[in-house]
Structure formats: C-alpha cells, structure tokens
Amino acid sequence: MRECSKLVAITALLALGACNSGRHSSAGFRLPPDGDIERGKAAFVALGCPACHEVSGVDLPRPTGQPPLPVFLGGEVTNEITDGYLVTSVIYPSYGDGHYRKEHIVSGGITHMPNYADKMTVRQLTDITAFLQSRYRVELPSRYTYY
C-alpha cells in the first residue's frame, strides 16, 4: 500500500509539472535582477523606440512612425505585465497574442515593429524591461472593489 501512495504522489507531481513545462513555457524565465530604469530609458531612446511608442508618464520625443501610431506602453492594467511578455514583445514582436491593434499589423500578421533580437544587448533588454515595468500599475476594475 505504501508503494501505491508513493506512485500516486509521484504521478501527481509529474502531472502538475507538465502544465508549465515544455520548450515554449515561460516557467523558469528570469531576467537578471539588476535592470536599471534610467539606463533602460536611455536605451529605449537610443534604439529609436519613441518613433512608434509613447510611455505613460514619461517625457519622450513625439512618435513619428507611419502609419500614424503610437503604441502606448505603461499605465493602468488589470493584470500584471510579466518580464517574459515584454521581452517577447521586443525580440519577437509578431508573436500572435493579439496585443497589437489592427493598424499595427502588416500583411501576414507581421507587425510594423522591427525585430530587435540582433540589435540590442541583453543588458539593454534587461534595462528596457525594468524601465517599462516601472511604468505599469495594476489596478483592479471598480467592480472588483471589496468593502
């Protein structure tokens, strides 16, 4: 009977682990914890991101991209924005999760945003992620207000 209990426990652990496993899972993804907000803002500007993006509460050059954009970043959100989501948005901007509006998409589901995977360092990516994370605020919708 004791062996049966061990087998059930092992099976349960394997089943739970399988939910977040696999090559495309975000489980285990971590950026270095030393991202610097000011360096991130500087890298964001140096890489030309303000041509298409506005960032909530940050004074940056006005977007000049065509078609008329901008894509707004930061501000109030109802769910926490993960580092993995931001990194994916930067290095694989055409990933099809629906966070781009129709006018940001070119034919074939590709975004106007250039692919930065070969254009930035890990340090820049870490710092830009820290900068953008600093601009998001999780706010529950008023219907979730508890008394």
N, C-alpha and C positions, 0 to 999 in steps of 0.2 A: 504494500500500500504506500509506503514511504517513497518508493521509486516512482510510482504513479503521480504523486504530488509534485515531485521534482520535475517530472516530464511536463506536467500541466503548467508549472511556473515558468519553465524554460520556453515552452511554446507561447505563452502569453507575452513574455519579454520580446521574443523574436517577432511576434505579430505587431506589437507596439512599435518596435524599432523599424519595421518595414514601412510604416506610414510616412516616415520622414527620411527614408533612405533613397539611395539611387544617385546617379550622376548629376541630375538636374535639381536635386533637393537643395534648399537653402540652409538646411540643418548643418551646423558647424561653420558657417561662413562668418568670418570676423575680419574687420579691418584693424590695423594697428591702432591702439587707443590714444596715440599722440597726435591726432589730427588737429591742426591749428586753424581757427576760424579766420584770422586775418590773412594768413598765407593762402587759405582757400579762396578768400575774396579776391586776392591779388591774382591767383592762378585763373580764376573764373574770368576776370577781365582780360588777362594776358592771352588766354586761349580764344577770346572773341565771343564768349557766351552771351554777353549783353546785346549782341546784334539781334538775337531772337528771344531772349529771356528777360523778364523783369523778376526781381526778387522782393518779396514782401518786406517793407520797412527799410530797404537799402537804397541809397542814392547811387545809381549807376548810370552810365551813358544810355540814352534812349535807344530802344530797338530800331534797327534799320533794315531788318530782313524782309525779303519778299517771298511769298505774298505777305501782305501786312500781318504781322504777328503782334503781339508777343505771346509766348508761352509763359504763364505765370508760375512761379515757384514760391513755396513758403506760404505762410498764412495759416488760417484755421483749417484743420482737418478733423474728421470724426474717427479716424484710425491712425495709429502710429505709422509713420513712414519708416521703413526699415533701411538700413545701410545697403542691404542687398538690392532692394528696389532702386535706390538712387544709383548705385554702381551699374546695374543692368541698364538703366536709362541712359547712362553716359557711354558705356562701351558697346552696347547693343541696342541702340535707340529704336530700331524697328521691331523689337520684341513685341509680339502681338497681344498685349494685355489690355488694350483699349483705353490707355490713359491719354492718348492724343486725340484732339478733335479732328474732324474730317478735313479741315483746311490745312492741317499739318502733315497730311499724308500725300505722297506722290503715288503714281501708279504702282500697282503690285503690292500695296501695303507697306511701302518703304517711306520713312519719314524724311522731311527736309533736313533733319539734323545730321551733320556729318558724323561718321564713326570715329570716335576718339581713341579706340583701343591701341593704335600705333602712334598716337600723337601726344600722349601725356605719360608722365611717370607715375609710379604707384604713390609716391609722396604727394604729387599734385592731386591724384584721385582721392587719397585719404583726406587731404586738407579741404578739397572742394566738398566732399561729403560732410565733413564737420561744419563747414560754412553753411551749407544748405540745411542740415539738421537743425542748426541754431535758429533758422527762420520759420520752422513749423511749430504750431501749437495745437495740441489735441484738445478739442472742445466737444463735449457731448451735446447732441441736439437738445433743445429745450424740452422736448417730450420725454427725455430721459432724466429730467431733474427729479431728484428724490427729496422728499420733505421729511 
